[in-house]
Amino acid sequence: MILLDTSILSLAYRRRHRTEPAPHAVEILRQLILDDAPLSIPGIVFQEVLSGVRTEAQFERLLRALETFPIITAEPKHHILAARNANACRRKGVATSTVDCLIAALATCSGASLFTLDEDFVRMAPICGLKLFRKS
C-alpha cells in the first residue's frame, strides 16, 4: 500500500494554468491511479488538504476527488507509536511535528510506503523505520 501525504495531494489538486505541465510527482501519482495501485490517505491528511480550500464549490470538488481513496484513520496504537517516534527523533536531534509523526506511524503500522515531497519525512525515516515511496 502507498499512503499519500499532504504535499503530494496539494500539488496534484492545486489549480494550474492549462498551459503549465504537471510536475513529475503528479505524473507519477496519475500513473499510480491508472495502474490501480493500492493508494490510501491518512485521515489527518484528508483533513489537512480540505482545510486549505477557499470556496465551498472548490471544497466540494476536492472532497469528491479525495473520497475516491480509502481513508486510514488513527487508533490508539498509532498515537502511541507517533509519540515514540517523536521522542526517538528528538533524541537524535531531528525536529518533527505531531502530525508528521502520526502519518509516519500510520504508514509503518500498515506496512505502507509514504508518497511525500516533504523532506522532514526523509530525516525521520531512518529513525522510525518509515518506508518512503520512490519512483523516478
N, CA, C and O atoms as a GROMACS GRO file, in nm:
protein
  544
    1MET      N    1   0.084  -0.118   0.000
    1MET     CA    2   0.000   0.000   0.000
    1MET      C    3   0.089   0.124   0.000
    1MET      O    4   0.200   0.123   0.053
    2ILE      N    5   0.038   0.230  -0.060
    2ILE     CA    6   0.106   0.358  -0.064
    2ILE      C    7   0.016   0.462   0.001
    2ILE      O    8  -0.098   0.483  -0.043
    3LEU      N    9   0.065   0.528   0.104
    3LEU     CA   10  -0.009   0.637   0.167
    3LEU      C   11   0.032   0.768   0.101
    3LEU      O   12   0.150   0.791   0.076
    4LEU      N   13  -0.065   0.851   0.074
    4LEU     CA   14  -0.040   0.980   0.010
    4LEU      C   15  -0.036   1.090   0.115
    4LEU      O   16  -0.128   1.102   0.196
    5ASP      N   17   0.070   1.168   0.111
    5ASP     CA   18   0.088   1.277   0.206
    5ASP      C   19   0.025   1.406   0.153
    5ASP      O   20  -0.005   1.417   0.034
    6THR      N   21   0.007   1.501   0.241
    6THR     CA   22  -0.049   1.631   0.208
    6THR      C   23   0.028   1.698   0.094
    6THR      O   24  -0.032   1.757   0.004
    7SER      N   25   0.160   1.689   0.098
    7SER     CA   26   0.241   1.758  -0.003
    7SER      C   27   0.211   1.711  -0.144
    7SER      O   28   0.204   1.792  -0.236
    8ILE      N   29   0.194   1.582  -0.163
    8ILE     CA   30   0.167   1.530  -0.298
    8ILE      C   31   0.024   1.561  -0.340
    8ILE      O   32   0.000   1.595  -0.456
    9LEU      N   33  -0.071   1.548  -0.249
    9LEU     CA   34  -0.211   1.576  -0.284
    9LEU      C   35  -0.232   1.724  -0.310
    9LEU      O   36  -0.306   1.761  -0.402
   10SER      N   37  -0.170   1.809  -0.232
   10SER     CA   38  -0.183   1.954  -0.255
   10SER      C   39  -0.129   1.991  -0.392
   10SER      O   40  -0.189   2.072  -0.463
   11LEU      N   41  -0.017   1.935  -0.428
   11LEU     CA   42   0.041   1.962  -0.558
   11LEU      C   43  -0.047   1.909  -0.671
   11LEU      O   44  -0.066   1.975  -0.773
   12ALA      N   45  -0.101   1.789  -0.651
   12ALA     CA   46  -0.182   1.726  -0.754
   12ALA      C   47  -0.314   1.800  -0.778
   12ALA      O   48  -0.361   1.808  -0.892
   13TYR      N   49  -0.373   1.852  -0.673
   13TYR     CA   50  -0.504   1.915  -0.688
   13TYR      C   51  -0.500   2.067  -0.688
   13TYR      O   52  -0.604   2.133  -0.688
   14ARG      N   53  -0.380   2.123  -0.689
   14ARG     CA   54  -0.365   2.268  -0.698
   14ARG      C   55  -0.404   2.314  -0.837
   14ARG      O   56  -0.374   2.248  -0.936
   15ARG      N   57  -0.471   2.428  -0.842
   15ARG     CA   58  -0.508   2.485  -0.972
   15ARG      C   59  -0.383   2.533  -1.044
   15ARG      O   60  -0.300   2.603  -0.987
   16ARG      N   61  -0.373   2.495  -1.170
   16ARG     CA   62  -0.264   2.541  -1.256
   16ARG      C   63  -0.326   2.591  -1.386
   16ARG      O   64  -0.437   2.553  -1.423
   17HIS      N   65  -0.252   2.675  -1.454
   17HIS     CA   66  -0.296   2.716  -1.587
   17HIS      C   67  -0.287   2.593  -1.678
   17HIS      O   68  -0.196   2.512  -1.664
   18ARG      N   69  -0.379   2.582  -1.768
   18ARG     CA   70  -0.382   2.466  -1.857
   18ARG      C   71  -0.253   2.450  -1.938
   18ARG      O   72  -0.221   2.339  -1.982
   19THR      N   73  -0.181   2.558  -1.958
   19THR     CA   74  -0.057   2.552  -2.036
   19THR      C   75   0.061   2.501  -1.956
   19THR      O   76   0.164   2.464  -2.013
   20GLU      N   77   0.048   2.498  -1.823
   20GLU     CA   78   0.156   2.451  -1.737
   20GLU      C   79   0.162   2.298  -1.737
   20GLU      O   80   0.058   2.233  -1.720
   21PRO      N   81   0.279   2.242  -1.756
   21PRO     CA   82   0.288   2.096  -1.746
   21PRO      C   83   0.274   2.053  -1.599
   21PRO      O   84   0.310   2.126  -1.507
   22ALA      N   85   0.221   1.934  -1.579
   22ALA     CA   86   0.208   1.881  -1.443
   22ALA      C   87   0.348   1.846  -1.390
   22ALA      O   88   0.431   1.794  -1.464
   23PRO      N   89   0.373   1.874  -1.264
   23PRO     CA   90   0.501   1.834  -1.204
   23PRO      C   91   0.520   1.682  -1.213
   23PRO      O   92   0.423   1.606  -1.220
   24HIS      N   93   0.646   1.640  -1.211
   24HIS     CA   94   0.679   1.498  -1.225
   24HIS      C   95   0.607   1.411  -1.120
   24HIS      O   96   0.556   1.304  -1.152
   25ALA      N   97   0.603   1.458  -0.996
   25ALA     CA   98   0.536   1.380  -0.890
   25ALA      C   99   0.389   1.360  -0.919
   25ALA      O  100   0.332   1.256  -0.887
   26VAL      N  101   0.326   1.460  -0.980
   26VAL     CA  102   0.184   1.449  -1.015
   26VAL      C  103   0.166   1.347  -1.127
   26VAL      O  104   0.069   1.271  -1.127
   27GLU      N  105   0.257   1.346  -1.222
   27GLU     CA  106   0.251   1.246  -1.329
   27GLU      C  107   0.265   1.105  -1.272
   27GLU      O  108   0.197   1.012  -1.316
   28ILE      N  109   0.353   1.090  -1.174
   28ILE     CA  110   0.368   0.960  -1.108
   28ILE      C  111   0.239   0.920  -1.038
   28ILE      O  112   0.195   0.806  -1.050
   29LEU      N  113   0.176   1.014  -0.966
   29LEU     CA  114   0.050   0.985  -0.899
   29LEU      C  115  -0.057   0.945  -1.000
   29LEU      O  116  -0.130   0.848  -0.978
   30ARG      N  117  -0.066   1.018  -1.109
   30ARG     CA  118  -0.165   0.984  -1.213
   30ARG      C  119  -0.143   0.842  -1.264
   30ARG      O  120  -0.239   0.767  -1.284
   31GLN      N  121  -0.016   0.806  -1.286
   31GLN     CA  122   0.013   0.672  -1.335
   31GLN      C  123  -0.023   0.566  -1.231
   31GLN      O  124  -0.075   0.460  -1.266
   32LEU      N  125   0.004   0.594  -1.105
   32LEU     CA  126  -0.034   0.501  -0.999
   32LEU      C  127  -0.185   0.479  -0.997
   32LEU      O  128  -0.233   0.367  -0.978
   33ILE      N  129  -0.260   0.587  -1.017
   33ILE     CA  130  -0.407   0.577  -1.020
   33ILE      C  131  -0.450   0.493  -1.140
   33ILE      O  132  -0.535   0.405  -1.127
   34LEU      N  133  -0.393   0.521  -1.257
   34LEU     CA  134  -0.426   0.445  -1.378
   34LEU      C  135  -0.390   0.298  -1.362
   34LEU      O  136  -0.461   0.210  -1.413
   35ASP      N  137  -0.280   0.270  -1.292
   35ASP     CA  138  -0.237   0.132  -1.269
   35ASP      C  139  -0.316   0.064  -1.158
   35ASP      O  140  -0.292  -0.053  -1.126
   36ASP      N  141  -0.410   0.136  -1.099
   36ASP     CA  142  -0.491   0.085  -0.988
   36ASP      C  143  -0.403   0.039  -0.870
   36ASP      O  144  -0.431  -0.062  -0.806
   37ALA      N  145  -0.298   0.115  -0.843
   37ALA     CA  146  -0.211   0.086  -0.729
   37ALA      C  147  -0.289   0.105  -0.600
   37ALA      O  148  -0.382   0.186  -0.595
   38PRO      N  149  -0.253   0.032  -0.496
   38PRO     CA  150  -0.324   0.044  -0.367
   38PRO      C  151  -0.286   0.175  -0.296
   38PRO      O  152  -0.186   0.180  -0.225
   39LEU      N  153  -0.365   0.277  -0.317
   39LEU     CA  154  -0.340   0.410  -0.260
   39LEU      C  155  -0.441   0.439  -0.149
   39LEU      O  156  -0.558   0.405  -0.161
   40SER      N  157  -0.394   0.501  -0.043
   40SER     CA  158  -0.482   0.542   0.068
   40SER      C  159  -0.435   0.677   0.120
   40SER      O  160  -0.324   0.722   0.091
   41ILE      N  161  -0.522   0.740   0.196
   41ILE     CA  162  -0.492   0.870   0.255
   41ILE      C  163  -0.511   0.862   0.406
   41ILE      O  164  -0.617   0.818   0.451
   42PRO      N  165  -0.412   0.903   0.485
   42PRO     CA  166  -0.434   0.912   0.629
   42PRO      C  167  -0.545   1.014   0.658
   42PRO      O  168  -0.553   1.117   0.591
   43GLY      N  169  -0.628   0.986   0.756
   43GLY     CA  170  -0.738   1.076   0.789
   43GLY      C  171  -0.693   1.219   0.815
   43GLY      O  172  -0.761   1.313   0.775
   44ILE      N  173  -0.581   1.236   0.882
   44ILE     CA  174  -0.533   1.370   0.913
   44ILE      C  175  -0.490   1.443   0.786
   44ILE      O  176  -0.503   1.565   0.778
   45VAL      N  177  -0.439   1.371   0.688
   45VAL     CA  178  -0.402   1.431   0.559
   45VAL      C  179  -0.529   1.473   0.485
   45VAL      O  180  -0.534   1.581   0.425
   46PHE      N  181  -0.630   1.389   0.489
   46PHE     CA  182  -0.761   1.421   0.430
   46PHE      C  183  -0.812   1.555   0.484
   46PHE      O  184  -0.856   1.641   0.408
   47GLN      N  185  -0.803   1.570   0.616
   47GLN     CA  186  -0.845   1.695   0.680
   47GLN      C  187  -0.757   1.812   0.640
   47GLN      O  188  -0.807   1.920   0.609
   48GLU      N  189  -0.625   1.791   0.640
   48GLU     CA  190  -0.533   1.900   0.605
   48GLU      C  191  -0.557   1.952   0.463
   48GLU      O  192  -0.561   2.073   0.442
   49VAL      N  193  -0.574   1.862   0.369
   49VAL     CA  194  -0.593   1.904   0.229
   49VAL      C  195  -0.724   1.980   0.214
   49VAL      O  196  -0.730   2.081   0.144
   50LEU      N  197  -0.828   1.932   0.278
   50LEU     CA  198  -0.957   2.000   0.269
   50LEU      C  199  -0.957   2.134   0.342
   50LEU      O  200  -1.039   2.221   0.311
   51SER      N  201  -0.869   2.152   0.438
   51SER     CA  202  -0.865   2.275   0.516
   51SER      C  203  -0.807   2.393   0.439
   51SER      O  204  -0.824   2.508   0.482
   52GLY      N  205  -0.741   2.370   0.330
   52GLY     CA  206  -0.679   2.479   0.257
   52GLY      C  207  -0.761   2.533   0.142
   52GLY      O  208  -0.705   2.596   0.051
   53VAL      N  209  -0.890   2.511   0.142
   53VAL     CA  210  -0.975   2.546   0.028
   53VAL      C  211  -1.050   2.677   0.057
   53VAL      O  212  -1.099   2.699   0.167
   54ARG      N  213  -1.057   2.762  -0.046
   54ARG     CA  214  -1.116   2.896  -0.027
   54ARG      C  215  -1.268   2.899  -0.040
   54ARG      O  216  -1.335   2.964   0.040
   55THR      N  217  -1.324   2.830  -0.140
   55THR     CA  218  -1.469   2.840  -0.162
   55THR      C  219  -1.536   2.705  -0.138
   55THR      O  220  -1.472   2.600  -0.142
   56GLU      N  221  -1.664   2.712  -0.112
   56GLU     CA  222  -1.741   2.589  -0.089
   56GLU      C  223  -1.746   2.502  -0.214
   56GLU      O  224  -1.743   2.380  -0.205
   57ALA      N  225  -1.753   2.564  -0.332
   57ALA     CA  226  -1.756   2.488  -0.457
   57ALA      C  227  -1.624   2.412  -0.476
   57ALA      O  228  -1.624   2.295  -0.515
   58GLN      N  229  -1.510   2.478  -0.447
   58GLN     CA  230  -1.380   2.411  -0.456
   58GLN      C  231  -1.371   2.298  -0.353
   58GLN      O  232  -1.319   2.190  -0.382
   59PHE      N  233  -1.423   2.325  -0.233
   59PHE     CA  234  -1.422   2.225  -0.128
   59PHE      C  235  -1.497   2.100  -0.173
   59PHE      O  236  -1.447   1.988  -0.158
   60GLU      N  237  -1.616   2.118  -0.230
   60GLU     CA  238  -1.697   2.004  -0.273
   60GLU      C  239  -1.630   1.926  -0.386
   60GLU      O  240  -1.634   1.803  -0.386
   61ARG      N  241  -1.568   1.996  -0.482
   61ARG     CA  242  -1.496   1.927  -0.591
   61ARG      C  243  -1.380   1.846  -0.535
   61ARG      O  244  -1.359   1.731  -0.573
   62LEU      N  245  -1.304   1.907  -0.444
   62LEU     CA  246  -1.190   1.838  -0.385
   62LEU      C  247  -1.236   1.720  -0.300
   62LEU      O  248  -1.175   1.613  -0.304
   63LEU      N  249  -1.342   1.738  -0.225
   63LEU     CA  250  -1.396   1.630  -0.143
   63LEU      C  251  -1.435   1.511  -0.230
   63LEU      O  252  -1.404   1.397  -0.196
   64ARG      N  253  -1.503   1.537  -0.340
   64ARG     CA  254  -1.543   1.427  -0.430
   64ARG      C  255  -1.420   1.354  -0.484
   64ARG      O  256  -1.420   1.231  -0.496
   65ALA      N  257  -1.315   1.428  -0.517
   65ALA     CA  258  -1.193   1.365  -0.568
   65ALA      C  259  -1.124   1.282  -0.460
   65ALA      O  260  -1.081   1.169  -0.487
   66LEU      N  261  -1.113   1.335  -0.341
   66LEU     CA  262  -1.043   1.266  -0.234
   66LEU      C  263  -1.120   1.145  -0.181
   66LEU      O  264  -1.060   1.048  -0.136
   67GLU      N  265  -1.252   1.152  -0.186
   67GLU     CA  266  -1.333   1.041  -0.135
   67GLU      C  267  -1.318   0.913  -0.216
   67GLU      O  268  -1.364   0.807  -0.175
   68THR      N  269  -1.252   0.922  -0.331
   68THR     CA  270  -1.230   0.801  -0.411
   68THR      C  271  -1.119   0.714  -0.351
   68THR      O  272  -1.107   0.597  -0.386
   69PHE      N  273  -1.039   0.772  -0.261
   69PHE     CA  274  -0.931   0.698  -0.196
   69PHE      C  275  -0.979   0.644  -0.061
   69PHE      O  276  -1.055   0.712   0.008
   70PRO      N  277  -0.936   0.523  -0.023
   70PRO     CA  278  -0.964   0.477   0.113
   70PRO      C  279  -0.895   0.569   0.214
   70PRO      O  280  -0.784   0.618   0.190
   71ILE      N  281  -0.961   0.592   0.326
   71ILE     CA  282  -0.907   0.676   0.433
   71ILE      C  283  -0.863   0.585   0.548
   71ILE      O  284  -0.938   0.499   0.593
   72ILE      N  285  -0.740   0.605   0.594
   72ILE     CA  286  -0.687   0.528   0.706
   72ILE      C  287  -0.695   0.616   0.830
   72ILE      O  288  -0.631   0.721   0.837
   73THR      N  289  -0.773   0.573   0.928
   73THR     CA  290  -0.790   0.653   1.049
   73THR      C  291  -0.703   0.599   1.163
   73THR      O  292  -0.672   0.480   1.168
   74ALA      N  293  -0.667   0.688   1.250
   74ALA     CA  294  -0.578   0.654   1.361
   74ALA      C  295  -0.653   0.589   1.477
   74ALA      O  296  -0.765   0.626   1.510
   75GLU      N  297  -0.587   0.492   1.535
   75GLU     CA  298  -0.634   0.425   1.656
   75GLU      C  299  -0.533   0.456   1.767
   75GLU      O  300  -0.428   0.513   1.739
   76PRO      N  301  -0.565   0.421   1.891
   76PRO     CA  302  -0.470   0.449   1.999
   76PRO      C  303  -0.328   0.398   1.972
   76PRO      O  304  -0.231   0.466   2.006
   77LYS      N  305  -0.314   0.279   1.912
   77LYS     CA  306  -0.180   0.224   1.886
   77LYS      C  307  -0.100   0.316   1.794
   77LYS      O  308   0.022   0.325   1.807
   78HIS      N  309  -0.166   0.384   1.701
   78HIS     CA  310  -0.098   0.475   1.611
   78HIS      C  311  -0.047   0.599   1.686
   78HIS      O  312   0.063   0.648   1.660
   79HIS      N  313  -0.128   0.648   1.777
   79HIS     CA  314  -0.088   0.765   1.856
   79HIS      C  315   0.028   0.730   1.949
   79HIS      O  316   0.117   0.812   1.970
   80ILE      N  317   0.027   0.609   2.003
   80ILE     CA  318   0.137   0.565   2.089
   80ILE      C  319   0.266   0.556   2.009
   80ILE      O  320   0.371   0.603   2.053
   81LEU      N  321   0.259   0.495   1.890
   81LEU     CA  322   0.378   0.486   1.805
   81LEU      C  323   0.423   0.625   1.760
   81LEU      O  324   0.543   0.652   1.752
   82ALA      N  325   0.329   0.713   1.731
   82ALA     CA  326   0.365   0.850   1.692
   82ALA      C  327   0.443   0.920   1.803
   82ALA      O  328   0.540   0.990   1.776
   83ALA      N  329   0.399   0.901   1.926
   83ALA     CA  330   0.471   0.961   2.040
   83ALA      C  331   0.610   0.900   2.055
   83ALA      O  332   0.706   0.972   2.081
   84ARG      N  333   0.620   0.770   2.038
   84ARG     CA  334   0.752   0.704   2.044
   84ARG      C  335   0.843   0.758   1.933
   84ARG      O  336   0.961   0.785   1.956
   85ASN      N  337   0.786   0.773   1.812
   85ASN     CA  338   0.864   0.827   1.700
   85ASN      C  339   0.912   0.968   1.730
   85ASN      O  340   1.028   1.001   1.703
   86ALA      N  341   0.825   1.051   1.785
   86ALA     CA  342   0.861   1.189   1.818
   86ALA      C  343   0.975   1.192   1.919
   86ALA      O  344   1.070   1.268   1.905
   87ASN      N  345   0.965   1.107   2.021
   87ASN     CA  346   1.069   1.101   2.124
   87ASN      C  347   1.202   1.052   2.066
   87ASN      O  348   1.307   1.106   2.098
   88ALA      N  349   1.196   0.950   1.981
   88ALA     CA  350   1.318   0.896   1.920
   88ALA      C  351   1.383   1.000   1.829
   88ALA      O  352   1.505   1.016   1.830
   89CYS      N  353   1.302   1.069   1.753
   89CYS     CA  354   1.356   1.173   1.664
   89CYS      C  355   1.419   1.286   1.744
   89CYS      O  356   1.527   1.334   1.710
   90ARG      N  357   1.352   1.327   1.850
   90ARG     CA  358   1.404   1.435   1.934
   90ARG      C  359   1.539   1.396   1.993
   90ARG      O  360   1.631   1.478   1.998
   91ARG      N  361   1.551   1.269   2.039
   91ARG     CA  362   1.678   1.222   2.096
   91ARG      C  363   1.790   1.226   1.992
   91ARG      O  364   1.907   1.243   2.027
   92LYS      N  365   1.755   1.210   1.866
   92LYS     CA  366   1.855   1.212   1.757
   92LYS      C  367   1.873   1.352   1.699
   92LYS      O  368   1.950   1.370   1.604
   93GLY      N  369   1.803   1.451   1.756
   93GLY     CA  370   1.818   1.588   1.709
   93GLY      C  371   1.737   1.622   1.585
   93GLY      O  372   1.766   1.720   1.516
   94VAL      N  373   1.636   1.541   1.555
   94VAL     CA  374   1.551   1.564   1.438
   94VAL      C  375   1.419   1.624   1.484
   94VAL      O  376   1.344   1.563   1.561
   95ALA      N  377   1.391   1.744   1.436
   95ALA     CA  378   1.265   1.810   1.470
   95ALA      C  379   1.151   1.749   1.390
   95ALA      O  380   1.164   1.722   1.271
   96THR      N  381   1.040   1.727   1.458
   96THR     CA  382   0.921   1.669   1.394
   96THR      C  383   0.798   1.746   1.438
   96THR      O  384   0.802   1.825   1.532
   97SER      N  385   0.688   1.720   1.369
   97SER     CA  386   0.560   1.772   1.413
   97SER      C  387   0.473   1.655   1.458
   97SER      O  388   0.496   1.540   1.419
   98THR      N  389   0.376   1.684   1.539
   98THR     CA  390   0.283   1.581   1.586
   98THR      C  391   0.214   1.514   1.469
   98THR      O  392   0.200   1.392   1.466
   99VAL      N  393   0.171   1.593   1.372
   99VAL     CA  394   0.100   1.539   1.256
   99VAL      C  395   0.192   1.448   1.174
   99VAL      O  396   0.152   1.339   1.135
  100ASP      N  397   0.314   1.492   1.150
  100ASP     CA  398   0.407   1.409   1.073
  100ASP      C  399   0.436   1.277   1.144
  100ASP      O  400   0.446   1.173   1.079
  101CYS      N  401   0.449   1.280   1.274
  101CYS     CA  402   0.472   1.157   1.350
  101CYS      C  403   0.353   1.063   1.340
  101CYS      O  404   0.371   0.941   1.334
  102LEU      N  405   0.234   1.118   1.339
  102LEU     CA  406   0.114   1.034   1.325
  102LEU      C  407   0.108   0.973   1.184
  102LEU      O  408   0.076   0.855   1.170
  103ILE      N  409   0.136   1.051   1.082
  103ILE     CA  410   0.137   1.000   0.945
  103ILE      C  411   0.240   0.887   0.933
  103ILE      O  412   0.211   0.783   0.874
  104ALA      N  413   0.358   0.907   0.988
  104ALA     CA  414   0.462   0.804   0.984
  104ALA      C  415   0.416   0.677   1.056
  104ALA      O  416   0.440   0.567   1.009
  105ALA      N  417   0.351   0.694   1.170
  105ALA     CA  418   0.302   0.578   1.245
  105ALA      C  419   0.196   0.503   1.166
  105ALA      O  420   0.196   0.379   1.165
  106LEU      N  421   0.105   0.574   1.101
  106LEU     CA  422   0.002   0.508   1.020
  106LEU      C  423   0.066   0.429   0.906
  106LEU      O  424   0.024   0.316   0.878
  107ALA      N  425   0.167   0.487   0.842
  107ALA     CA  426   0.235   0.417   0.733
  107ALA      C  427   0.307   0.293   0.785
  107ALA      O  428   0.295   0.185   0.727
  108THR      N  429   0.380   0.310   0.894
  108THR     CA  430   0.458   0.199   0.949
  108THR      C  431   0.368   0.084   0.994
  108THR      O  432   0.396  -0.031   0.963
  109CYS      N  433   0.262   0.115   1.066
  109CYS     CA  434   0.172   0.011   1.117
  109CYS      C  435   0.099  -0.063   1.006
  109CYS      O  436   0.067  -0.181   1.021
  110SER      N  437   0.074   0.005   0.896
  110SER     CA  438   0.001  -0.061   0.786
  110SER      C  439   0.096  -0.123   0.684
  110SER      O  440   0.051  -0.180   0.584
  111GLY      N  441   0.227  -0.112   0.708
  111GLY     CA  442   0.324  -0.168   0.616
  111GLY      C  443   0.329  -0.094   0.484
  111GLY      O  444   0.371  -0.149   0.382
  112ALA      N  445   0.287   0.031   0.485
  112ALA     CA  446   0.279   0.111   0.363
  112ALA      C  447   0.404   0.195   0.344
  112ALA      O  448   0.480   0.220   0.438
  113SER      N  449   0.423   0.238   0.220
  113SER     CA  450   0.524   0.338   0.188
  113SER      C  451   0.453   0.472   0.182
  113SER      O  452   0.336   0.480   0.144
  114LEU      N  453   0.523   0.577   0.219
  114LEU     CA  454   0.465   0.711   0.217
  114LEU      C  455   0.513   0.786   0.093
  114LEU      O  456   0.633   0.801   0.072
  115PHE      N  457   0.419   0.833   0.012
  115PHE     CA  458   0.450   0.914  -0.106
  115PHE      C  459   0.439   1.059  -0.061
  115PHE      O  460   0.330   1.110  -0.038
  116THR      N  461   0.553   1.124  -0.050
  116THR     CA  462   0.560   1.260   0.002
  116THR      C  463   0.667   1.340  -0.070
  116THR      O  464   0.759   1.283  -0.129
  117LEU      N  465   0.654   1.469  -0.064
  117LEU     CA  466   0.756   1.560  -0.113
  117LEU      C  467   0.821   1.635   0.003
  117LEU      O  468   0.907   1.720  -0.018
  118ASP      N  469   0.780   1.604   0.123
  118ASP     CA  470   0.823   1.672   0.245
  118ASP      C  471   0.955   1.611   0.296
  118ASP      O  472   0.959   1.494   0.334
  119GLU      N  473   1.060   1.689   0.294
  119GLU     CA  474   1.192   1.643   0.336
  119GLU      C  475   1.198   1.606   0.485
  119GLU      O  476   1.288   1.534   0.526
  120ASP      N  477   1.104   1.654   0.565
  120ASP     CA  478   1.102   1.617   0.707
  120ASP      C  479   1.092   1.465   0.722
  120ASP      O  480   1.152   1.407   0.813
  121PHE      N  481   1.015   1.402   0.634
  121PHE     CA  482   0.999   1.257   0.642
  121PHE      C  483   1.128   1.185   0.605
  121PHE      O  484   1.155   1.076   0.656
  122VAL      N  485   1.208   1.243   0.518
  122VAL     CA  486   1.337   1.184   0.481
  122VAL      C  487   1.428   1.178   0.605
  122VAL      O  488   1.498   1.079   0.626
  123ARG      N  489   1.425   1.283   0.685
  123ARG     CA  490   1.506   1.285   0.807
  123ARG      C  491   1.451   1.189   0.913
  123ARG      O  492   1.527   1.129   0.989
  124MET      N  493   1.320   1.174   0.917
  124MET     CA  494   1.257   1.087   1.016
  124MET      C  495   1.272   0.939   0.982
  124MET      O  496   1.286   0.855   1.072
  125ALA      N  497   1.268   0.906   0.855
  125ALA     CA  498   1.257   0.767   0.810
  125ALA      C  499   1.357   0.671   0.874
  125ALA      O  500   1.316   0.566   0.924
  126PRO      N  501   1.486   0.701   0.874
  126PRO     CA  502   1.579   0.603   0.932
  126PRO      C  503   1.564   0.587   1.083
  126PRO      O  504   1.605   0.485   1.139
  127ILE      N  505   1.507   0.684   1.148
  127ILE     CA  506   1.491   0.678   1.294
  127ILE      C  507   1.368   0.596   1.332
  127ILE      O  508   1.370   0.521   1.430
  128CYS      N  509   1.261   0.610   1.254
  128CYS     CA  510   1.136   0.544   1.294
  128CYS      C  511   1.094   0.430   1.201
  128CYS      O  512   0.983   0.379   1.211
  129GLY      N  513   1.182   0.390   1.111
  129GLY     CA  514   1.152   0.276   1.025
  129GLY      C  515   1.049   0.304   0.918
  129GLY      O  516   0.984   0.212   0.868
  130LEU      N  517   1.033   0.428   0.882
  130LEU     CA  518   0.936   0.468   0.780
  130LEU      C  519   0.989   0.435   0.642
  130LEU      O  520   1.103   0.467   0.609
  131LYS      N  521   0.906   0.372   0.559
  131LYS     CA  522   0.942   0.346   0.420
  131LYS      C  523   0.886   0.459   0.334
  131LYS      O  524   0.768   0.495   0.345
  132LEU      N  525   0.970   0.514   0.250
  132LEU     CA  526   0.927   0.621   0.159
  132LEU      C  527   0.910   0.566   0.019
  132LEU      O  528   0.990   0.485  -0.027
  133PHE      N  529   0.805   0.609  -0.048
  133PHE     CA  530   0.781   0.568  -0.186
  133PHE      C  531   0.872   0.650  -0.276
  133PHE      O  532   0.871   0.773  -0.272
  134ARG      N  533   0.948   0.582  -0.357
  134ARG     CA  534   1.038   0.650  -0.451
  134ARG      C  535   1.020   0.587  -0.588
  134ARG      O  536   1.040   0.467  -0.606
  135LYS      N  537   0.983   0.668  -0.683
  135LYS     CA  538   0.975   0.621  -0.821
  135LYS      C  539   1.028   0.734  -0.908
  135LYS      O  540   0.971   0.843  -0.909
  136SER      N  541   1.132   0.710  -0.978
  136SER     CA  542   1.196   0.814  -1.060
  136SER      C  543   1.114   0.851  -1.180
  136SER      O  544   1.154   0.937  -1.258
   0.00000   0.00000   0.00000
